[in-house]
Amino acid sequence: MFLKVFKDNSNQKYINKLLAARKAAVDSRKISSIGVILNIDEFKDFEAFRTYLKELEIKSNKTKIITFIKDEKDINFHWETYFSPKDFGWKGKINNVELQTFIDTEFDALISFFKDDVLELNTIVAQSKANFKIGLSNTDQRLYDLIIDVKPSQFLIFKEELKKYLTVLNKL
């Protein structure tokens, strides 16, 4: 327990360092690849995202969805990739190869579909090499380029708002 506090502080300092050095240099290219981060505690409908991305005409081989699970008893094998707190080390070190590959992929857009302030989720968003980061509002707004203020349970509203903003920004 005591060690976990030090580890969390170490990881939070790492996030702050990444965000301080971040340059929001969003280019004007259209979105053709999307990464999605879900938190199982807030949103469980994996297929709803798959369907939505098809509606946006994003090819399925250009999408990747990962899910954060606090307890590995909640594993559902329909998810492409899942990760848990045990996949994180000190100073932002990632101990999961699939998760590191997701972070290193230069998606045109990253959708962070969670509202809770979870250190591991924030670490993934901060480390991601995605060009355009989209998220729901949470405590650290430095993480995102576009913030849509809805609850994860309001997926239909999120879909409408995201499509509207991406159209306005000429990303679709």
Disulfide bonds with the S-S distance in Angstrom:
none
